[in-house]
Amino acid sequence: MGLTSNAQDAFVTFDRVQKSYDGETLVVKDLNLQIGKGEFLTMLGPSGSGKTTCLMMLAGFETATHGEITLDGRPINNIPPHKRGIGMVFQNYALFPHMTVAENLSFPLEVRKIGKSDREAKIKRALDMVQMGSFAGRRPSQLSGGQQQRIALARALVFEPELVLMDEPLGALDKQLRETLQFEITNLAHELGITVVYVTHDQTEALTMSDRVAVFDDGRIQQLDAPDTLYEEPKNSFVAQFIGENNTLTGVVSKMKGATCEVRLDDGEIIDAVPVNVSQVGERTQVSIRPERVEYNPERLTEGAHTIHAEVLEFIYMGDIYRTRLRVAGHDTFVMKTRNAPDQRRLTPGEKIEIGWRPQDCRALDA
Amino acid sequence: MTDASAGNASQNAATARREDAARTGPMLAADGRPLKASLNRALRRQKMRALLLIAPLLIFILVTFVAPIIDMLFRSVENQIVSETLPRTVVALDDWDAQDLPSEDVYAALAYDFNEAAERRRHTRLGSRLNYETTGLSSTFRRSGRGIEDVGETYAEQFIDLDEAWEEPETWTALMAHPDWLSAQAEWAAEAEAAGRDFDEPEPAFRLAPGIADVLPETADAYRSFARTIQQEDEDSPTEEEPWNTVYLALYRDLAAQPASAVAAYFGPIAAELAAADAAVDGFETVSLREVFGEMDDAWAEMPMWETIDAFSDPYTAGYFLAAIDLQLTPDGIEAQPEDQRIYILLFQRTIFMSLVITISCVLLGYPIAYLLSNLPARTSNLLLILVLLPFWTSLLVRTSAWKVLLQQEGVINDILVWVGFIADDARLQLINNQTGTIIAMTHILLPFMILPLFSVMKTIPPYYVRAAKSLGATNWTAFWRVYFPQSIPGIGAGCILVFILSIGYYITPELVGGRTGTFISNRIAFHISESLNWGLAAALGSILLALVLVLYWIYDRMVGIDNVKLG
């Protein structure tokens, strides 16, 4: 991701933005965020984490209690939503039910007083863009969910905004359709060079579509990074838990060794880990290991790394992978995923094995 | 399962699929019956259950609501009273040319009919019925009920002068009554005598002697009318009563009209007396029945009476409907009512106009309220909704009376306006007992019926439509007018239909605050139901009102679509 995020050339900035609805609790706490032009940024987080509020503040439907939001260098706090020129796609599509598809698309052009022939050309182009050219005369109720979302997308793009906001646009669709549309939306965004701020609680969606992902929790951005960094190098235990599947072991830091450290787990076993946000011996920590980085085949284990004992509790055949549940250091929920390869042995419940991982895949995070 | 049997099974399934596709006839269930029939049988039980559940209400509605309404509507065209009360007259009038007063035959028929009607005390009912059409007939009929006894008296006296036997009931029964009836009647009389006062066995119904109707057709008819009437009305026996004078009239007319040979051919009882009378009638003094009736009441010798009877002699009439739209039925066809009697068209127009004004005021006042209610948090909106519903829990009469207090010239509103200085003390506004009063009070009363459907529709319009519109560049007003408002139209439609239909038939409020100019057609209907007792006209007015509502409903359906009406 080559985009540098400094405040000068950022397209959208949130500067120390706070939001409270009731005057007692902050829904958004001190938000600082720069979004570059042409960037696809996803706000990801559990419900109630403040991501939608941020989007609504950007769209102009909520006002920031404190702080400033700028768009292309202009502060927009006091600009009403209809003058911001931001396209928006809603979770429920929000296609006007009493208008046809063409009338829906015509609406933003009419309120901008664009001439009839111009309007028609733009509508046609926008519909073709989402492969819905032949549906202009239909009513939204005559379309399937996926088709409606395509129209909603076309409507948000038809007046050529530079910034498009999407509020969980694929949340109501089934999995297969969602994947197709994910792909289409990202392609379209890159082709048109528009800036997209995308809100979702689906982490797969966030990882596959975005240039950068802002993980929200408790009104703050917990981590803002490219998808791969986010997955591989979560900065705290919330991000580690929230993104992808994750095994967590608890213990105390017993030795710092520069780039790595040793952690004594609660049952006394010692493992190697990368200290992420622990700094001194004696601190409590949650150690996080991705299930697919766990190895039990001695040939694949790294020389010299610590191994620990595990007992197979359950072995699930899932086609492309095996999913094994283990008892490790007193935890019953430790999961190991192994690729279904010819040389891979199927484990049987009750079997005692040794497991291990590369020290850099094991991250010691906050407790 | 072995591989072989698995293969077999899948092969079977494939064959079945092919067969299904190849068959063109109706789909069959597993037992070979048509699928539709099986489904119907399976659903019949459910349908019966559903029917049983609604049966009590259905029966209740049918008996107490639908049937009376149909009966009431039927009254708007029903007119059997004329042909039932004056059957002979109506028949006799069939070939009347309506140019001049009718012939003596018609007057004779009227005499027989009226005599029976007067004895049965039905003439005043007919009088008030015909009075709806031609004013004054009611008193004519009442007066004639007393005079009818004397019609034909001249002939009665002459017959009795000729032969005292004509005064005796026995002569008449011997001439007219069937021998079987005579013996049955005698038996009855004996039993009655033996049983004393508590005897309540009915008399055997009078029967004419065979053949007498051929010899003396009018007399036989008149006598039977007399005999049956006194049996039923007075519980007297024809064997003991001297016939009415109109029976003598009939006898005279029969004998005068018959050739002598007809009477000579009669060999039954009283043949000798009859022959003597037949010989004598040519020398009888005669009277003009037209004059006799004319002396009783001038109306009988004037055209309007006969025109009215003739126009309303059919058992069914359009007269009530014509009257309901300010027309009248005359022998020359349908004509407009005299100008000073035209009120119903005006009343219908006024009713529709005022209902429209009330409906529009309700929309204008109710829409903002409903909008506010639907956009407030649930707790606040529930509280406010209770305030909207509060009037429902207050008696209609109390609310309307409250408006009287508020709106009258010395009332609260006028007092405040004078106090503030908007109007002079001697120029207080007339806010009640006119259209203004009705419109104000009814708008207030019907407002909840507008707010509730509006609210329930607006409640279902998600806020994101307006947001979407704004994000697309629409100002607040454009977003409201082009996106929100069209989606609230079903609520407006439902509210308007409800308020309009309720107000078009409203009665109490216009009655109390409407004065002379602010009353509705329903007030007139009520007047005809309970005061003038012209139920036919009331029914016709009601039917027109019902048709009007249905037409409006149909127009609305064509314009907006009834599917678009939402009550929640």
Interface residues (C-beta under 8 A of the other chain):
Chain A: A59 G60 F61 P80 P81 H82 K83 R84 G85 I86 G87 M88 F90 N92 A94 F96 P97 H98 F107 P108 V111 R112 R155 A156 F159 L165
Chain B: P462 Y464 Y465 R467 A468 A469 K470 S471 L472 G473 A474 T475 N476 T478 A479 R482 V483 P486 Q487
